[in-house]
Amino acid sequence: MCSVCGCGDSQVEGHTHHHHHEDKTSTPTVIVHHHYYNQGDVHLHIYGSNGDVKSSNPGQGHHHSHTHDHHDHHDHHDHHNHYPEQLESGDLHYGKGEAQVHVSGVSQRQLLTLEQDILGNNNHLAAYNRQHFSEHQQCVLNLVSSPGSGKTTLLTETLTLLSKQWPCAVIEGDQQTTNDADRIRATGVAAIQVNTGKGCHLDAQMVHDAYHQLASNERGFIFIENVGNLVCPASFDLGEDCKVAILSVTEGEDKPLKYPNMFAAAKVMVLNKVDLLPYLDFDIDTCIANARRVNPQIQIIKLSAKTGEGMAAWLTWLNEQLVQK
């Protein structure tokens, strides 16, 4: 998972400090430049002088430097290496260990310890976010997909229709640029851009900071458009009511099997761009069956954000989620 892949720093648009609830003396800064441990770089944080795992509370930013000369560690700690399972075909599977992830020179136990610490801290803040959203009767949806699925187009079309009924706001996640947030704002809906830099997903801290920039306290919808990635966002709770996995029919019907964690974590799968089906070799029934192999309870909505086909069913589903708040 992304907790050990070395993701980078993030910047919340318009945000000048963190709201750390347990620390009322946070020092203002212009750019969030913490080492976010829920996107932690293993080479920075996992080795202590005795080889123990090192990690810090991601809610407390601290600025420091590390050396990267770990050659001796790797030479003398070969027992940290995790070797892949070799399949009969000769293929290699690095996800069969306890941690289900591989980092060269790091043991599975160390990875598990680091991951538990990272996700534990993230989940603590996600629970705070969820409580805050619930108090204001806000339906919060985490939109996840591969890049190019049509996520932003679906969102802009949704907001054009839904914002006539309910207050809406958007937290927009991308590694760089404000392009998607600008598209959202063009609909008249408030949006805050979160640039994650090298980071490949949003986390609960980023959503917390962006939400305070929005200052949206009315009953209605908060849409979180996550960074285009079907891997890491599956593990990070943001405080949302549910994840919505958006899959374009141009991507292939085996995508739920290739990225099972995401589809297992999603409440609904939106099959987008169905207007292209006549031009594609895409078996929609096989795709749905694959999704339900991973998640038997997953709901399916088929639509085209471009033509409007299926949008009524999508809006009905959205309204049902808010009624439940």
Secondary structure, 3 states (H helix, E strand, C coil): CHHHCCCCCCEECCCCCCCCCCCCCCCCCCCCCCCCHHHCCHHHHCCCCCCCCCCCCCCCCCCCCCCCCCHHHHHHCHHHCCCCEECCCCCEECCCCCCCCCCCCCCHHHHHHHHHHHHHHHHHHHHHHHHHHHHCCEEEEEEEECCCCCHHHHHHHHHHHHCCCCCEEEEEEECCCCHHHHHHHCCCCEEEEEECCCCCCCCHHHHHHHHHHHCCCCCEEEEEECCCCCCHHHCCCCCCCEEEEEEECCCCCCHHHHCHHHHHHEEEEEEECHHHHHHCCCCHHHHHHHHHHHCCCCEEEECCCCCCCCHHHHHHHHHHHHHCC
